[in-house]
């Protein structure tokens, strides 16, 4: 089997190489939406569901493929503009549960809404009306749930029903309903109460855990009961604003065992709690990083068999010998890619595997353990030739106060040091960069730029204190970490001070704006996509939402301090040309953040370009917008860095 798998990957790479023969790939090869997205395997392993982005068109199609007959069917088409497919999952062998996401507003406040539909893949004209319908009576006088796709249990042993948590009665106080996916009839099995915002079932599909959140104080409580007829008891309590959090993540097959994550010292570790004895046991810790993933369950036995953890070669740690042996066999056969087992049939005979590397943009395989076979399904970016892409090197450097900053450096395949360079801070900032394929980084490196992606202070995974550095720290040491990374590149001879641009999206967009405002002589140019320009405006807007307490804690509340750390109020300092891009329908960072900034740049007669993407969201989901953004960035960088 190993030889066959190796030949399949070689075939996949050969397919890439045969598509594009040019030494210089076109911008659209990188800005093309992935051709296939998130394939899901049906319970018997006989069908696939996936999103297919049609090349050359602003169209995404939810499709299915019958592995037994070879029949492909197209079900739901979206332009990725007003309505988007959020996620989908097989309920049984013929029906898909589909979450639809769209932009809306309530009382003048922008919102993101979700709705659930049941798609019968065997019907030619399926009913795509929302699964959850308003109660009888005047809709005007009812609360309409904003998020209607919070399925807490797919009830695999009862393929006609699901359990869903939804706030039909009181906003943000979800009750739990058992819903028939055929008739859409629902029965409430637990009424919303005690500020429980999230619910969790055990492996016997019983509602066992309630996660209480007080939006005003930040207090959180974890309540657990022995069964549906017993009372809830408090097991954990903390203040999410002031104290280290505790995260319950799932029950063992033994219903008396709960897995949870809490901090051991400064790093997040995995524990289990015996609910009968209240004894806590350390299950897994990483001496270097937070344990950042979720539990892995066997679809066959329902037992916990491992955990996802990004600070490993495969992103998975298996305690089950059979699964571990399968993973090791696949890694031995495909040693040059990171290989992820992403889905299994109920009997665990059929599986999906996703393989990628820094230069291989992503390949899906279908495996059959009984037959000892594996087939190439599809590639996500078939026009990207791996031989023309650059690998990432993990690096570290010392910040000015001695803190170690790690990250990734990607060097172009052409030219020589010192290279024109891009400092590319990630979004979030509660996130972090990792290795593997990244279409932004690959594009920049292919264009001849060295790319540094620092995991600056505020990034997740490096412990509680490091991540908490972002609290009230935007524009401060977080920004200095980027400058120190650039200085390290210059001292090492990799970069030249005269040819450095800072490019970022979301928080990275803020960092790009702030970089040229705080250190106006440091960068040759800057690019901000969907960036925050005014922290004061961000805090003010948050008052309309339930997370306002967290936003104020994260960003700060003192007006003068917020202005000092906001690029919008520092425009007069800017000397550097900047390209500002924003989607007009961005529901994560309001487009007015870039509009305000562009207006101020114009008033101060600064050198800038402003592009607003029609119907654009925070994720460049619309194909024409992704193309337009990358083409504009490409031309801007050529003008200022080459």
HELIX and SHEET records of a PDB file:
HELIX    1   1 UNK A    2  UNK A   19  1                                  18    
HELIX    2   2 UNK A   27  UNK A   31  1                                   5    
HELIX    3   3 UNK A  139  UNK A  141  5                                   3    
HELIX    4   4 UNK A  321  UNK A  333  1                                  13    
HELIX    5   5 UNK A  386  UNK A  388  5                                   3    
HELIX    6   6 UNK A  439  UNK A  446  1                                   8    
HELIX    7   7 UNK A  464  UNK A  468  1                                   5    
HELIX    8   8 UNK A  477  UNK A  491  1                                  15    
HELIX    9   9 UNK A  507  UNK A  518  1                                  12    
HELIX   10  10 UNK A  535  UNK A  541  1                                   7    
HELIX   11  11 UNK A  542  UNK A  544  5                                   3    
HELIX   12  12 UNK A  548  UNK A  555  1                                   8    
HELIX   13  13 UNK A  559  UNK A  564  1                                   6    
HELIX   14  14 UNK A  567  UNK A  573  5                                   7    
HELIX   15  15 UNK A  592  UNK A  603  1                                  12    
HELIX   16  16 UNK A  623  UNK A  641  1                                  19    
SHEET    1   A 4 UNK A  36  UNK A  41  0                                        
SHEET    2   A 4 UNK A  47  UNK A  54 -1                                        
SHEET    3   A 4 UNK A  59  UNK A  66 -1                                        
SHEET    4   A 4 UNK A  71  UNK A  78 -1                                        
SHEET    1   B 3 UNK A  83  UNK A  90  0                                        
SHEET    2   B 3 UNK A  95  UNK A 106 -1                                        
SHEET    3   B 3 UNK A 109  UNK A 120 -1                                        
SHEET    1   C 4 UNK A 151  UNK A 153  0                                        
SHEET    2   C 4 UNK A 161  UNK A 170 -1                                        
SHEET    3   C 4 UNK A 173  UNK A 180 -1                                        
SHEET    4   C 4 UNK A 186  UNK A 190 -1                                        
SHEET    1   D 4 UNK A 196  UNK A 201  0                                        
SHEET    2   D 4 UNK A 207  UNK A 213 -1                                        
SHEET    3   D 4 UNK A 219  UNK A 224 -1                                        
SHEET    4   D 4 UNK A 233  UNK A 239 -1                                        
SHEET    1   E 4 UNK A 247  UNK A 251  0                                        
SHEET    2   E 4 UNK A 257  UNK A 264 -1                                        
SHEET    3   E 4 UNK A 267  UNK A 274 -1                                        
SHEET    4   E 4 UNK A 279  UNK A 284 -1                                        
SHEET    1   F 3 UNK A 295  UNK A 297  0                                        
SHEET    2   F 3 UNK A 304  UNK A 308 -1                                        
SHEET    3   F 3 UNK A 316  UNK A 318 -1                                        
SHEET    1   G 4 UNK A 338  UNK A 344  0                                        
SHEET    2   G 4 UNK A 350  UNK A 356 -1                                        
SHEET    3   G 4 UNK A 363  UNK A 368 -1                                        
SHEET    4   G 4 UNK A 373  UNK A 379 -1                                        
SHEET    1   H 8 UNK A 392  UNK A 398  0                                        
SHEET    2   H 8 UNK A 404  UNK A 410 -1                                        
SHEET    3   H 8 UNK A 450  UNK A 455 -1                                        
SHEET    4   H 8 UNK A 419  UNK A 423  1                                        
SHEET    5   H 8 UNK A 495  UNK A 505  1                                        
SHEET    6   H 8 UNK A 525  UNK A 529  1                                        
SHEET    7   H 8 UNK A 577  UNK A 583  1                                        
SHEET    8   H 8 UNK A 608  UNK A 613  1                                        
END                                                                             
